[in-house]
Amino acid sequence: MKRYCLTLDLVNDEKLIEAYKQYHQSVWPEIKESITSSGIDDLEIYLLGNRLFMIMEVNESFSFEEKSKADLANPKVQEWENLMWKFQQAIPGSKPGEKWILMDQIFKL
Protein backbone atom coordinates (compact mmCIF):
# COMPACT_ATOMS: atom_id res chain seq x y z
CA MET A 1 0.00 0.00 0.00
CA LYS A 2 1.26 3.47 -0.88
CA ARG A 3 0.34 6.72 0.85
CA TYR A 4 0.07 10.15 -0.75
CA CYS A 5 -0.46 13.47 1.03
CA LEU A 6 -1.96 16.44 -0.76
CA THR A 7 -2.97 19.95 0.18
CA LEU A 8 -5.43 22.58 -0.99
CA ASP A 9 -6.73 25.90 0.31
CA LEU A 10 -10.34 26.90 0.72
CA VAL A 11 -11.63 30.41 0.15
CA ASN A 12 -11.10 32.08 3.51
CA ASP A 13 -14.78 32.66 4.32
CA GLU A 14 -16.41 31.04 7.38
CA LYS A 15 -19.76 30.44 5.67
CA LEU A 16 -18.16 28.83 2.63
CA ILE A 17 -15.92 26.66 4.81
CA GLU A 18 -18.94 25.49 6.82
CA ALA A 19 -20.81 24.67 3.61
CA TYR A 20 -17.77 22.75 2.30
CA LYS A 21 -17.65 20.75 5.53
CA GLN A 22 -21.36 19.96 5.22
CA TYR A 23 -20.91 18.64 1.67
CA HIS A 24 -18.19 16.35 2.98
CA GLN A 25 -20.49 14.96 5.69
CA SER A 26 -22.61 13.45 2.91
CA VAL A 27 -20.41 12.98 -0.16
CA TRP A 28 -22.41 11.84 -3.15
CA PRO A 29 -22.36 8.04 -3.63
CA GLU A 30 -21.08 8.44 -7.21
CA ILE A 31 -18.06 10.32 -5.87
CA LYS A 32 -17.32 7.64 -3.29
CA GLU A 33 -17.60 5.02 -6.05
CA SER A 34 -15.21 6.94 -8.31
CA ILE A 35 -12.70 7.10 -5.44
CA THR A 36 -12.82 3.45 -4.43
CA SER A 37 -12.96 2.09 -7.99
CA SER A 38 -9.73 3.94 -8.84
CA GLY A 39 -7.67 1.98 -6.32
CA ILE A 40 -7.93 4.38 -3.39
CA ASP A 41 -8.48 2.19 -0.32
CA ASP A 42 -8.64 4.96 2.28
CA LEU A 43 -8.91 8.73 2.08
CA GLU A 44 -9.04 11.30 4.88
CA ILE A 45 -9.25 15.10 4.72
CA TYR A 46 -8.25 17.38 7.59
CA LEU A 47 -8.87 21.11 7.97
CA LEU A 48 -6.96 23.86 9.77
CA GLY A 49 -8.23 27.38 9.14
CA ASN A 50 -8.72 27.35 5.39
CA ARG A 51 -5.98 24.80 4.61
CA LEU A 52 -6.94 21.22 3.75
CA PHE A 53 -4.68 18.18 4.09
CA MET A 54 -5.58 14.89 2.40
CA ILE A 55 -4.10 11.46 3.09
CA MET A 56 -4.73 8.80 0.45
CA GLU A 57 -3.80 5.16 0.85
CA VAL A 58 -3.84 3.41 -2.51
CA ASN A 59 -3.32 -0.09 -3.82
CA GLU A 60 -1.20 -1.22 -6.77
CA SER A 61 -3.98 -0.48 -9.28
CA PHE A 62 -4.02 3.27 -8.51
CA SER A 63 -2.62 5.80 -10.98
CA PHE A 64 -3.03 9.58 -10.84
CA GLU A 65 -3.18 9.64 -14.65
CA GLU A 66 -5.90 6.97 -14.87
CA LYS A 67 -7.89 8.61 -12.04
CA SER A 68 -7.73 11.93 -13.87
CA LYS A 69 -8.91 10.37 -17.15
CA ALA A 70 -11.78 8.56 -15.45
CA ASP A 71 -12.82 11.74 -13.61
CA LEU A 72 -12.85 13.77 -16.83
CA ALA A 73 -15.11 11.15 -18.44
CA ASN A 74 -17.53 11.01 -15.49
CA PRO A 75 -20.25 13.72 -15.64
CA LYS A 76 -21.16 13.31 -11.95
CA VAL A 77 -17.52 13.75 -10.88
CA GLN A 78 -17.30 16.85 -13.08
CA GLU A 79 -20.47 18.22 -11.48
CA TRP A 80 -18.96 17.63 -8.00
CA GLU A 81 -15.63 19.20 -9.00
CA ASN A 82 -17.33 22.28 -10.41
CA LEU A 83 -19.39 22.61 -7.23
CA MET A 84 -16.31 22.20 -4.99
CA TRP A 85 -14.32 24.77 -6.97
CA LYS A 86 -16.66 27.46 -5.57
CA PHE A 87 -15.13 26.76 -2.15
CA GLN A 88 -11.55 26.03 -3.18
CA GLN A 89 -8.71 28.26 -4.28
CA ALA A 90 -5.40 27.46 -5.86
CA ILE A 91 -2.35 27.27 -3.63
CA PRO A 92 0.30 29.90 -4.48
CA GLY A 93 2.65 28.50 -7.11
CA SER A 94 0.14 25.99 -8.50
CA LYS A 95 -0.60 25.72 -12.21
CA PRO A 96 -3.83 27.21 -13.61
CA GLY A 97 -6.80 24.98 -12.70
CA GLU A 98 -4.66 22.81 -10.43
CA LYS A 99 -6.40 21.88 -7.19
CA TRP A 100 -4.96 19.31 -4.82
CA ILE A 101 -1.15 19.51 -4.78
CA LEU A 102 0.98 16.48 -3.96
CA MET A 103 3.20 17.12 -0.95
CA ASP A 104 6.79 15.91 -0.52
CA GLN A 105 7.58 13.78 2.48
CA ILE A 106 10.48 15.32 4.39
CA PHE A 107 10.54 13.13 7.52
CA LYS A 108 9.50 9.64 8.58
CA LEU A 109 10.11 8.06 11.97
N, C-alpha and C positions, 0 to 999 in steps of 0.2 A: 504494500500500500504506500502511496506517495501522498505527501501533504503539500499544499500550496497555500500561501497567505497573500491576500490582496487587500487593497485599500481604496477608498472612495470618499469624497466629501459630499455632504448634503448642503442644500441652500441653508444658510444660517438664519432660519426663521422658525420659532417655536411651534407655530401652528402647522407648518409644513412637516416638520420633524415628527410631530405627534401623528399626523395623518400617515406618514411613511411607516411609522411603527405599527399603526393599526392595520395597514395593508399586509404587513409581514406577520400579523397574528393569524391571518386567514389567507395565506397564499393560494392562488387559484390552483386547482388540481392539475390542470394542463401544464402549469409551470413546474410543479413538483415532479410530474412525469417526465418532462423534458430534462430535468436535472438528473434524476435517477437513471433514466435510460441512456444517458451519455457516459456512464461509468463513474459518476460521483456517488460515493457510498455514504458520505456524511458531509454536511455543510452547516456552518454556524456563522452568524453575523453578530458583531458586537458594536456598540455605539458609545462614543465619548464626545460630548458636545455635538458637533456636526460631522465628526470623523467616524467613518465606518471601517471595520476590520473584519475580513472574511477568512475563515479557515475552511479549506476543502480537502477532504481525504478522498482519493480517487483510486480506482483499480487499474489494472493493466490495459483495459480497453479505452480509457479516457485519453482524449486528445483535444487541446484547445482549438485546433484548426477544425476538427470534425464537429465539435460543439458549436462553434461559430457558424459553420455551414448549415447545420441542422436548425439553429435558431433563426437564421435568415430565411429559411424555407418554411418556418412555422408561423402562420398568421397570429395565433394566440400569443406566442412568445413575443412577437413584434408589437402586439397591442400592449402587453405588459411592459415591455421595454420603453415604449413611447410614454406610457403613463408614469413610469418611475422616473423618467428623465425630467419631469416637472419638479421633482424633489431633489435631484442630484445635480452636482456641478463638477466640472473637470478639475482634477488636481493640477496645481501649477506644474508646468513642464510636460503635461500629457499632450498627446497628438489630438487634432480636431476629432470630435466624436468619441474619443476614447473614454471609457468609464472606469471600470475596475482595473487597477494597476497592480501587476504582480510585484510583490516585495521580495527583496533579497534577504536571505537568512545571514545574519552576521554573528550569531552565537548559538551554540547548542551544548547543553550540559551532558 
